[in-house]
Amino acid sequence: MVGLDQVDMLRFNVKCDPEKAVELRERYDQTVFPGYHMNKKHWNTVVANRELNDRALEELVLHSYSLIFESLPTKVKQEIQAG
């Protein structure tokens, strides 16, 4: 989730399993924060400030997508996969 009104550095929210969310916040304390306006147990706000490289940011997005996709009803998953 990305805000469209950003004027400075890119920030986005990603879903994360709770243990990984805390680990990332502790390890990257200038980049990963509790999810802004989100359930802070499951969501992180990530600032694209170059502390994490592009591949690491992509992995966070893919992990988030996977968690959200797996929580969807089977019918919705099938519709998405059908394209």
ZANU-842681 format. One line per field, with one value per atom (N, C-alpha, C): residue number from 1; residue in three letters; atom name; x negated, y, z negated. Coordinates in steps of 0.2 Angstrom, whole numbers. Layout:
N
n c(NUM;...)
res c(ALA;...)
atom c(CA;...)
x c(X;...)
y c(Y;...)
z c(Z;...)
//
This chain:
83
n c(1;1;1;2;2;2;3;3;3;4;4;4;5;5;5;6;6;6;7;7;7;8;8;8;9;9;9;10;10;10;11;11;11;12;12;12;13;13;13;14;14;14;15;15;15;16;16;16;17;17;17;18;18;18;19;19;19;20;20;20;21;21;21;22;22;22;23;23;23;24;24;24;25;25;25;26;26;26;27;27;27;28;28;28;29;29;29;30;30;30;31;31;31;32;32;32;33;33;33;34;34;34;35;35;35;36;36;36;37;37;37;38;38;38;39;39;39;40;40;40;41;41;41;42;42;42;43;43;43;44;44;44;45;45;45;46;46;46;47;47;47;48;48;48;49;49;49;50;50;50;51;51;51;52;52;52;53;53;53;54;54;54;55;55;55;56;56;56;57;57;57;58;58;58;59;59;59;60;60;60;61;61;61;62;62;62;63;63;63;64;64;64;65;65;65;66;66;66;67;67;67;68;68;68;69;69;69;70;70;70;71;71;71;72;72;72;73;73;73;74;74;74;75;75;75;76;76;76;77;77;77;78;78;78;79;79;79;80;80;80;81;81;81;82;82;82;83;83;83)
res c(MET;MET;MET;VAL;VAL;VAL;GLY;GLY;GLY;LEU;LEU;LEU;ASP;ASP;ASP;GLN;GLN;GLN;VAL;VAL;VAL;ASP;ASP;ASP;MET;MET;MET;LEU;LEU;LEU;ARG;ARG;ARG;PHE;PHE;PHE;ASN;ASN;ASN;VAL;VAL;VAL;LYS;LYS;LYS;CYS;CYS;CYS;ASP;ASP;ASP;PRO;PRO;PRO;GLU;GLU;GLU;LYS;LYS;LYS;ALA;ALA;ALA;VAL;VAL;VAL;GLU;GLU;GLU;LEU;LEU;LEU;ARG;ARG;ARG;GLU;GLU;GLU;ARG;ARG;ARG;TYR;TYR;TYR;ASP;ASP;ASP;GLN;GLN;GLN;THR;THR;THR;VAL;VAL;VAL;PHE;PHE;PHE;PRO;PRO;PRO;GLY;GLY;GLY;TYR;TYR;TYR;HIS;HIS;HIS;MET;MET;MET;ASN;ASN;ASN;LYS;LYS;LYS;LYS;LYS;LYS;HIS;HIS;HIS;TRP;TRP;TRP;ASN;ASN;ASN;THR;THR;THR;VAL;VAL;VAL;VAL;VAL;VAL;ALA;ALA;ALA;ASN;ASN;ASN;ARG;ARG;ARG;GLU;GLU;GLU;LEU;LEU;LEU;ASN;ASN;ASN;ASP;ASP;ASP;ARG;ARG;ARG;ALA;ALA;ALA;LEU;LEU;LEU;GLU;GLU;GLU;GLU;GLU;GLU;LEU;LEU;LEU;VAL;VAL;VAL;LEU;LEU;LEU;HIS;HIS;HIS;SER;SER;SER;TYR;TYR;TYR;SER;SER;SER;LEU;LEU;LEU;ILE;ILE;ILE;PHE;PHE;PHE;GLU;GLU;GLU;SER;SER;SER;LEU;LEU;LEU;PRO;PRO;PRO;THR;THR;THR;LYS;LYS;LYS;VAL;VAL;VAL;LYS;LYS;LYS;GLN;GLN;GLN;GLU;GLU;GLU;ILE;ILE;ILE;GLN;GLN;GLN;ALA;ALA;ALA;GLY;GLY;GLY)
atom c(N;CA;C;N;CA;C;N;CA;C;N;CA;C;N;CA;C;N;CA;C;N;CA;C;N;CA;C;N;CA;C;N;CA;C;N;CA;C;N;CA;C;N;CA;C;N;CA;C;N;CA;C;N;CA;C;N;CA;C;N;CA;C;N;CA;C;N;CA;C;N;CA;C;N;CA;C;N;CA;C;N;CA;C;N;CA;C;N;CA;C;N;CA;C;N;CA;C;N;CA;C;N;CA;C;N;CA;C;N;CA;C;N;CA;C;N;CA;C;N;CA;C;N;CA;C;N;CA;C;N;CA;C;N;CA;C;N;CA;C;N;CA;C;N;CA;C;N;CA;C;N;CA;C;N;CA;C;N;CA;C;N;CA;C;N;CA;C;N;CA;C;N;CA;C;N;CA;C;N;CA;C;N;CA;C;N;CA;C;N;CA;C;N;CA;C;N;CA;C;N;CA;C;N;CA;C;N;CA;C;N;CA;C;N;CA;C;N;CA;C;N;CA;C;N;CA;C;N;CA;C;N;CA;C;N;CA;C;N;CA;C;N;CA;C;N;CA;C;N;CA;C;N;CA;C;N;CA;C;N;CA;C;N;CA;C;N;CA;C;N;CA;C;N;CA;C;N;CA;C;N;CA;C;N;CA;C;N;CA;C)
x c(-4;0;-5;-3;-7;-3;-5;-1;-2;3;2;0;0;-1;-9;-13;-20;-24;-27;-31;-39;-40;-47;-49;-52;-54;-48;-49;-44;-43;-37;-35;-29;-29;-24;-23;-17;-15;-15;-18;-18;-16;-12;-10;-16;-16;-22;-20;-23;-21;-24;-20;-22;-29;-32;-39;-44;-43;-47;-46;-40;-39;-43;-43;-47;-55;-57;-64;-66;-62;-64;-64;-60;-60;-66;-68;-74;-80;-81;-87;-87;-82;-82;-78;-81;-77;-76;-80;-79;-75;-72;-69;-62;-62;-55;-52;-46;-42;-36;-32;-26;-21;-17;-12;-8;-9;-6;2;6;13;15;11;13;12;14;13;5;2;-5;-8;-4;-6;-8;-4;-5;-8;-8;-10;-16;-20;-26;-25;-28;-29;-36;-38;-45;-46;-52;-55;-60;-59;-64;-70;-74;-80;-87;-87;-93;-96;-93;-96;-95;-89;-88;-88;-92;-92;-86;-86;-80;-77;-82;-80;-76;-79;-76;-69;-68;-62;-57;-59;-55;-53;-57;-56;-50;-51;-46;-39;-39;-32;-30;-34;-32;-29;-33;-30;-23;-22;-16;-11;-12;-7;-5;-10;-9;-4;-6;-1;6;7;13;17;13;16;19;15;16;22;24;30;36;36;42;46;52;56;54;55;53;55;62;65;61;59;56;49;45;39;39;44;44;46;50;51;45;41;34;30;29;25;27;33;36;34;33;31;36)
y c(-6;0;6;10;16;23;28;34;38;40;44;51;54;61;62;57;58;63;67;72;71;68;67;60;56;49;44;39;34;30;29;25;21;15;10;5;3;-2;-9;-14;-21;-25;-31;-35;-40;-42;-46;-51;-57;-61;-57;-58;-54;-54;-60;-61;-57;-58;-55;-47;-45;-38;-35;-38;-35;-35;-41;-42;-37;-35;-30;-23;-22;-15;-14;-20;-19;-19;-23;-23;-17;-14;-8;-2;0;5;12;13;19;19;12;11;8;3;-1;1;3;6;2;2;0;3;-1;1;7;12;19;18;19;18;11;6;-1;-5;-11;-15;-17;-14;-14;-21;-25;-32;-35;-34;-37;-33;-26;-22;-17;-16;-12;-6;0;5;5;5;4;11;14;20;18;19;18;23;22;27;24;18;15;10;10;6;-2;-3;-9;-8;-13;-13;-14;-13;-15;-22;-27;-34;-35;-32;-33;-30;-24;-21;-25;-28;-32;-39;-41;-47;-45;-39;-37;-37;-34;-34;-41;-45;-52;-56;-55;-58;-56;-49;-46;-49;-49;-51;-58;-62;-69;-70;-67;-67;-65;-60;-57;-62;-64;-69;-75;-78;-84;-83;-77;-76;-75;-75;-74;-80;-80;-86;-89;-96;-100;-97;-95;-92;-86;-82;-75;-77;-82;-84;-87;-91;-94;-88;-83;-78;-74;-73;-69;-73;-80;-84;-85;-84;-85;-79;-73;-67;-62)
z c(0;0;0;5;6;6;2;2;9;12;18;17;11;10;7;8;5;9;6;9;8;2;1;2;-2;-1;-1;3;4;-2;-4;-10;-8;-10;-9;-15;-15;-20;-17;-21;-19;-25;-23;-29;-30;-36;-38;-44;-44;-50;-56;-62;-68;-70;-70;-73;-68;-61;-56;-57;-58;-58;-64;-70;-75;-74;-71;-69;-64;-59;-54;-57;-62;-65;-69;-73;-77;-73;-67;-63;-59;-56;-52;-55;-60;-64;-61;-56;-52;-46;-45;-38;-39;-44;-45;-52;-52;-57;-58;-64;-64;-59;-56;-51;-52;-49;-49;-48;-52;-52;-50;-53;-51;-58;-58;-64;-64;-69;-70;-72;-73;-74;-68;-62;-56;-50;-51;-46;-48;-43;-44;-38;-40;-35;-34;-28;-25;-22;-23;-20;-15;-9;-4;-4;-9;-11;-9;-5;-3;-9;-15;-20;-18;-14;-11;-4;-1;7;10;17;21;20;20;19;12;7;0;0;3;4;7;13;17;13;9;5;0;-3;-8;-4;2;5;7;9;11;5;0;-7;-9;-8;-10;-5;2;6;5;3;2;-4;-10;-16;-14;-10;-9;-4;1;6;3;-2;-5;-10;-12;-16;-13;-6;-2;-1;0;1;8;8;14;20;20;27;29;25;26;29;25;28;35;36;43;48;46;51;52;47;48;53;51;55;62;63;70;74;71;74;76)
//
